[in-house]
Amino acid sequence: MVSHMIKKENITSAYIQKLSYPDFIGFINQWNTVPGSYSTISKLAIFSKMTKSSNILEVACTTGFSSRELAVATGCSGVAFDLSENSIKMANYNKEKYASNIEISYKVANGYSFESLKKFTHIVVGGGLAFFSNPERMLIRCIEMLKDGGYILATPYYQINQMPQKLVKRTHSALGIPLNAFTKFSYKDMMKLYNKLEIVFEERNKLVQETDEELAYYCKSVIDRACQIHKINNKEVYEVMYNKLFSIRKLINEGRPYQEYCVLVLRYRKSVYPSRFTPLF
């Protein structure tokens, strides 16, 4: 099952430290969930009327959580892609280990150049558009790949209080989110990206900070499994992996008082788009 993973002798503390955020997440097989996790997955499936006949695409899928769990819940099939080879390796590992009967294909691809012969009924973007240098361009690409009457499923964050500049810079440095994403971070600014689509469902949600005990338990669970996958028994490498993940989660946790998130089910209809014939809310 893990024959395609990195050779054990090449996994050193220095190697772990050099990994970018997307590649580190892929390497440790963190299930990089949408905010709200399984609860949000349920809402996206129900309010977009996803079924076993649905053909879905997940954009910037990391280790494949959203597409995998939507397929488990509904029986849908489809494709998911990410730019990180580490993430796609783990997405395929997760499919084999946790959901071997689903029909989702995981691929390494660039979102701007990804092409499909078939159009999709649903495209899952989660909060991933913020990681693209040009979110508007990527959303247009998604709409071009949608069937008439299809759905964009998004879970974007937005700012409710001004995030301190030091925290902005640390988040940019650690996670790779473009700095311009923080300048267009209010609720209204966030919605400008999506408001030419029909808002079939919207729910705004608060974020609750986790305790250090909760963060520690989560990080230990993830790193213990990563060490089993990669057959790592070096204590120094374990500690570097654990500390890197904990510091990332601590940083994300630190930003929660300044943010909320939306669960959005957005419909595309050729007869309407890009006009809007109803008030937003």
C-alpha positions as CSV (number, residue, x, y, z in Angstrom):
1,M,0.0,0.0,0.0
2,V,2.9,2.4,0.7
3,S,5.4,1.2,-1.9
4,H,5.1,4.5,-3.7
5,M,6.1,6.6,-0.6
6,I,9.5,8.3,0.0
7,K,12.4,6.1,0.9
8,K,12.9,6.0,4.7
9,E,16.6,6.9,4.5
10,N,15.7,10.1,2.8
11,I,13.4,11.3,5.5
12,T,15.5,13.5,7.8
13,S,14.8,16.4,10.1
14,A,16.2,18.8,7.4
15,Y,13.9,17.3,4.8
16,I,10.9,17.8,7.0
17,Q,11.8,21.5,7.7
18,K,12.2,22.3,4.0
19,L,8.8,21.0,3.0
20,S,6.4,23.7,1.9
21,Y,3.0,23.8,3.6
22,P,1.2,21.9,0.8
23,D,3.9,19.2,0.6
24,F,4.2,18.9,4.4
25,I,0.4,18.4,4.6
26,G,0.6,15.8,1.9
27,F,3.6,14.0,3.5
28,I,2.0,13.6,6.9
29,N,-1.4,12.8,5.4
30,Q,-3.2,15.6,7.3
31,W,-6.9,15.4,6.3
32,N,-7.1,19.0,5.3
33,T,-10.8,19.4,5.8
34,V,-13.2,22.1,4.9
35,P,-14.2,24.2,7.9
36,G,-16.9,22.4,9.8
37,S,-15.5,19.0,8.6
38,Y,-18.2,16.3,8.3
39,S,-21.0,18.6,9.2
40,T,-20.1,20.9,6.3
41,I,-19.8,17.9,3.9
42,S,-23.3,16.9,4.8
43,K,-24.7,20.3,4.1
44,L,-22.9,20.6,0.7
45,A,-24.2,17.2,-0.3
46,I,-27.8,17.8,0.8
47,F,-28.3,21.3,-0.5
48,S,-26.6,20.6,-3.8
49,K,-28.8,17.5,-4.3
50,M,-25.7,15.4,-4.9
51,T,-26.5,11.7,-5.8
52,K,-24.8,8.6,-7.1
53,S,-25.3,9.9,-10.7
54,S,-23.4,13.2,-9.9
55,N,-20.0,13.7,-11.6
56,I,-17.8,15.9,-9.3
57,L,-14.5,17.7,-9.5
58,E,-12.5,18.8,-6.4
59,V,-10.1,21.7,-7.0
60,A,-6.9,21.8,-4.9
61,C,-8.0,18.6,-3.1
62,T,-4.8,18.2,-0.9
63,T,-5.2,14.7,0.6
64,G,-8.7,14.2,-0.8
65,F,-11.0,14.6,2.2
66,S,-13.9,16.4,0.6
67,S,-14.3,14.4,-2.6
68,R,-13.7,11.1,-0.7
69,E,-16.3,11.8,1.9
70,L,-18.8,13.2,-0.6
71,A,-18.4,10.0,-2.6
72,V,-18.8,7.9,0.6
73,A,-22.0,9.8,1.5
74,T,-23.7,9.9,-1.9
75,G,-22.0,7.4,-4.2
76,C,-21.0,10.1,-6.6
77,S,-18.0,9.7,-8.9
78,G,-15.5,12.1,-10.4
79,V,-12.0,13.6,-10.4
80,A,-9.8,15.6,-7.9
81,F,-6.5,17.3,-8.4
82,D,-3.8,19.1,-6.6
83,L,-0.5,20.6,-7.5
84,S,1.4,18.8,-4.7
85,E,2.6,15.3,-5.7
86,N,2.8,14.4,-2.0
87,S,-0.8,15.3,-1.4
88,I,-2.0,13.2,-4.4
89,K,0.0,10.2,-3.2
90,M,-1.8,10.4,0.1
91,A,-5.1,11.0,-1.5
92,N,-4.7,7.7,-3.3
93,Y,-3.5,6.1,-0.1
94,N,-6.6,7.3,1.8
95,K,-8.9,6.1,-1.0
96,E,-7.3,2.7,-0.8
97,K,-7.4,2.4,3.0
98,Y,-10.6,4.2,4.0
99,A,-12.9,4.2,0.9
100,S,-11.7,1.6,-1.6
101,N,-15.1,1.4,-3.3
102,I,-15.4,5.0,-4.3
103,E,-14.9,6.1,-7.9
104,I,-12.8,9.2,-7.5
105,S,-9.6,9.6,-9.6
106,Y,-6.8,11.7,-7.9
107,K,-4.4,13.5,-10.2
108,V,-1.5,15.9,-10.0
109,A,-2.5,19.0,-12.1
110,N,-2.3,22.8,-12.3
111,G,-5.8,24.3,-11.9
112,Y,-5.3,26.9,-14.6
113,S,-4.5,24.3,-17.2
114,F,-6.5,21.3,-16.0
115,E,-9.0,20.1,-18.7
116,S,-11.7,17.5,-18.8
117,L,-13.6,15.9,-21.7
118,K,-16.7,15.6,-19.5
119,K,-18.4,18.5,-17.8
120,F,-19.2,18.3,-14.1
121,T,-22.4,18.5,-12.1
122,H,-20.6,19.7,-9.0
123,I,-17.2,21.4,-8.5
124,V,-15.9,21.6,-4.9
125,V,-13.5,24.6,-4.3
126,G,-13.9,24.7,-0.5
127,G,-11.7,27.6,0.7
128,G,-9.0,26.7,-1.9
129,L,-9.5,29.6,-4.3
130,A,-7.7,31.9,-1.8
131,F,-4.5,29.9,-2.5
132,F,-4.6,30.8,-6.2
133,S,-2.8,33.9,-7.4
134,N,-5.9,34.8,-9.4
135,P,-9.0,33.4,-7.7
136,E,-11.3,35.1,-10.2
137,R,-9.6,33.4,-13.2
138,M,-9.8,30.1,-11.4
139,L,-13.5,30.4,-10.7
140,I,-14.1,31.2,-14.4
141,R,-12.2,28.1,-15.3
142,C,-14.5,26.1,-12.9
143,I,-17.7,27.6,-14.4
144,E,-16.5,26.7,-17.9
145,M,-16.2,23.0,-16.7
146,L,-19.7,23.0,-15.2
147,K,-22.8,21.5,-16.7
148,D,-25.8,23.9,-17.1
149,G,-27.5,23.8,-13.8
150,G,-24.4,22.6,-12.0
151,Y,-23.1,23.7,-8.6
152,I,-20.0,25.3,-7.2
153,L,-19.5,24.2,-3.6
154,A,-17.4,26.7,-1.5
155,T,-16.5,27.2,2.1
156,P,-14.6,30.5,2.2
157,Y,-13.3,32.3,5.2
158,Y,-13.9,36.0,5.8
159,Q,-12.6,38.5,8.3
160,I,-14.9,39.9,11.1
161,N,-12.2,41.8,12.9
162,Q,-8.9,43.3,11.6
163,M,-6.2,40.7,11.8
164,P,-2.9,42.1,13.3
165,Q,-0.3,42.7,10.6
166,K,2.2,40.5,12.3
167,L,-0.3,37.6,12.2
168,V,-1.0,38.3,8.6
169,K,2.7,38.0,7.7
170,R,3.2,34.9,9.8
171,T,0.1,33.2,8.1
172,H,1.3,34.3,4.7
173,S,4.8,32.9,5.4
174,A,3.6,29.6,6.9
175,L,0.7,28.7,4.7
176,G,1.5,30.4,1.4
177,I,-1.8,32.4,1.2
178,P,-1.1,35.4,-1.1
179,L,-0.9,38.7,0.8
180,N,-3.5,40.2,-1.5
181,A,-6.0,37.7,-0.1
182,F,-5.8,39.5,3.2
183,T,-6.7,42.9,1.6
184,K,-10.0,41.5,0.2
185,F,-11.0,39.6,3.3
186,S,-14.3,41.2,4.5
187,Y,-17.6,39.3,4.0
188,K,-18.6,41.6,1.2
189,D,-15.3,41.4,-0.5
190,M,-15.4,37.6,-0.3
191,M,-18.9,37.5,-1.7
192,K,-17.9,39.6,-4.7
193,L,-16.1,36.5,-6.1
194,Y,-19.3,34.4,-6.0
195,N,-22.3,36.7,-6.3
196,K,-22.8,36.3,-10.1
197,L,-23.9,32.8,-9.4
198,E,-27.2,31.9,-7.8
199,I,-26.9,31.4,-4.1
200,V,-29.0,28.3,-3.5
201,F,-27.8,27.9,0.1
202,E,-25.7,30.1,2.4
203,E,-24.8,29.6,6.1
204,R,-22.4,31.8,8.0
205,N,-20.5,30.1,10.9
206,K,-18.4,31.1,13.8
207,L,-15.0,29.6,14.5
208,V,-14.2,28.3,18.0
209,Q,-10.6,28.1,19.2
210,E,-9.2,24.8,20.2
211,T,-7.4,24.3,23.5
212,D,-3.7,23.2,23.6
213,E,-4.9,19.8,24.8
214,E,-7.2,19.4,21.8
215,L,-4.5,20.6,19.4
216,A,-1.9,18.2,21.0
217,Y,-4.2,15.2,20.7
218,Y,-5.0,15.9,17.1
219,C,-1.3,16.5,16.2
220,K,-0.2,13.3,17.9
221,S,-2.9,11.3,16.1
222,V,-1.8,12.7,12.7
223,I,2.0,12.3,13.3
224,D,1.7,8.8,14.8
225,R,-0.1,7.6,11.7
226,A,2.4,9.4,9.4
227,C,5.3,7.6,11.1
228,Q,3.5,4.3,10.6
229,I,2.9,5.0,6.9
230,H,6.5,6.0,6.3
231,K,8.0,3.5,8.8
232,I,9.7,6.3,10.8
233,N,11.1,5.4,14.2
234,N,13.6,8.2,14.6
235,K,12.6,10.3,17.7
236,E,14.2,13.5,16.3
237,V,12.3,13.3,13.0
238,Y,9.1,12.6,14.9
239,E,9.6,15.7,17.1
240,V,10.3,17.9,14.1
241,M,7.2,16.6,12.4
242,Y,5.1,17.1,15.5
243,N,6.4,20.5,16.3
244,K,5.9,21.7,12.7
245,L,2.3,20.6,12.6
246,F,1.6,21.9,16.1
247,S,3.0,25.3,15.2
248,I,0.9,25.4,12.0
249,R,-2.3,24.5,13.9
250,K,-1.5,26.9,16.7
251,L,-1.1,29.7,14.1
252,I,-4.4,28.8,12.4
253,N,-6.0,28.7,15.9
254,E,-4.7,32.1,16.7
255,G,-6.5,33.5,13.6
256,R,-9.9,32.1,14.5
257,P,-11.2,35.1,16.6
258,Y,-10.7,37.3,13.5
259,Q,-12.6,35.1,11.1
260,E,-15.8,33.3,10.3
261,Y,-16.7,31.0,7.3
262,C,-19.5,30.5,4.9
263,V,-21.0,27.3,3.5
264,L,-22.1,28.2,0.0
265,V,-24.0,26.1,-2.6
266,L,-23.9,28.2,-5.8
267,R,-25.8,27.3,-9.0
268,Y,-24.7,28.1,-12.5
269,R,-27.4,28.5,-15.2
270,K,-26.6,29.7,-18.7
271,S,-30.0,31.4,-18.9
272,V,-29.1,33.6,-15.9
273,Y,-25.3,33.9,-15.5
274,P,-23.7,36.4,-15.1
275,S,-26.8,38.5,-14.5
276,R,-28.6,38.5,-11.1
277,F,-32.4,38.9,-11.0
278,T,-32.9,38.5,-7.2
279,P,-31.5,40.5,-4.3
280,L,-28.4,38.9,-2.7
281,F,-30.1,38.3,0.7
